[in-house]
Amino acid sequence: MQSVFISLAIVFAVFLSTQAYQLKDDDRLVELCKKSENRELCEYLLQQDNYSDDYEHGMMEKRKPSFVRFGKRSSNLDNQDMMQMDKRKPSFVRFG
């Protein structure tokens, strides 16, 4: 029981130290970007940060919903003609 408490205390201490280190880095970055000669570097860093956010967001949007991937249709269709249509079945189903 005591070893569990000690390990939790160590994990918490490491977490706090990384948070403090991150704050120091942010403060240093602000000080660096205040100087006019570092403007190009700061703009480049900001552009790279925005690019990585857009790239991750774009990757999430590319995944199609399951009813498109597996050829299923909604069960609550109002139009009878739509219900009578043959369901398209995929030629293969890829799990991954």
C-alpha positions as CSV (number, residue, x, y, z in Angstrom):
1,M,0.0,0.0,0.0
2,Q,2.8,2.3,0.9
3,S,4.6,1.6,-2.4
4,V,1.5,2.5,-4.4
5,F,1.3,5.8,-2.6
6,I,4.9,6.5,-3.2
7,S,4.6,5.7,-6.9
8,L,1.5,7.9,-7.2
9,A,3.5,10.7,-5.5
10,I,6.3,10.3,-8.0
11,V,4.0,10.4,-11.0
12,F,2.3,13.5,-9.7
13,A,5.7,15.2,-9.1
14,V,6.8,14.4,-12.6
15,F,3.5,15.8,-14.0
16,L,4.0,19.0,-12.0
17,S,7.6,19.4,-13.2
18,T,6.6,19.0,-16.8
19,Q,3.9,21.5,-16.5
20,A,6.3,24.0,-14.9
21,Y,8.8,23.3,-17.7
22,Q,6.1,23.9,-20.3
23,L,5.3,27.3,-18.8
24,K,8.9,28.3,-18.8
25,D,9.1,27.4,-22.5
26,D,6.0,29.4,-23.3
27,D,7.4,32.4,-21.4
28,R,10.7,32.1,-23.2
29,L,8.9,31.9,-26.6
30,V,6.9,35.1,-25.8
31,E,10.2,36.9,-24.9
32,L,11.8,35.6,-28.1
33,C,8.9,36.7,-30.3
34,K,8.8,40.2,-28.7
35,K,12.1,41.0,-30.4
36,S,11.7,42.4,-33.9
37,E,14.7,40.4,-35.3
38,N,13.0,37.1,-34.5
39,R,9.7,37.9,-36.2
40,E,10.4,35.6,-39.2
41,L,11.2,32.7,-36.9
42,C,8.0,33.3,-34.9
43,E,5.9,33.5,-38.0
44,Y,7.4,30.3,-39.3
45,L,6.7,28.5,-36.0
46,L,3.1,29.7,-35.9
47,Q,2.6,28.6,-39.5
48,Q,4.0,25.2,-38.8
49,D,1.7,24.8,-35.7
50,N,-1.3,25.8,-37.8
51,Y,-0.4,23.4,-40.6
52,S,-0.1,20.5,-38.2
53,D,-3.5,21.3,-36.7
54,D,-5.1,21.5,-40.1
55,Y,-3.4,18.3,-41.2
56,E,-4.8,16.4,-38.2
57,H,-8.2,17.9,-38.7
58,G,-8.2,16.9,-42.4
59,M,-7.3,13.4,-41.6
60,M,-10.3,13.0,-39.3
61,E,-12.7,14.4,-41.9
62,K,-11.6,11.8,-44.6
63,R,-13.1,8.8,-42.8
64,K,-16.5,8.0,-44.2
65,P,-19.4,7.0,-41.9
66,S,-20.1,3.4,-41.5
67,F,-23.3,3.4,-43.5
68,V,-21.3,4.6,-46.5
69,R,-18.5,2.1,-46.0
70,F,-20.7,-0.9,-45.6
71,G,-23.6,0.0,-47.9
72,K,-26.3,0.2,-45.2
73,R,-29.2,2.6,-45.5
74,S,-31.3,4.3,-42.9
75,S,-34.2,2.2,-41.6
76,N,-36.5,5.1,-41.0
77,L,-37.2,6.2,-44.6
78,D,-40.5,7.9,-45.3
79,N,-40.5,7.3,-49.1
80,Q,-41.7,3.8,-50.1
81,D,-39.8,4.0,-53.4
82,M,-36.5,4.4,-51.5
83,M,-37.3,1.4,-49.3
84,Q,-37.9,-0.8,-52.4
85,M,-34.5,0.1,-53.9
86,D,-31.9,-2.7,-53.8
87,K,-29.3,-2.1,-51.2
88,R,-25.8,-1.7,-52.7
89,K,-23.5,-4.2,-51.3
90,P,-19.7,-3.6,-51.3
91,S,-17.6,-6.0,-53.3
92,F,-15.4,-6.4,-50.3
93,V,-15.3,-5.2,-46.8
94,R,-12.0,-4.1,-45.4
95,F,-11.4,-4.2,-41.7
96,G,-8.5,-2.3,-40.4
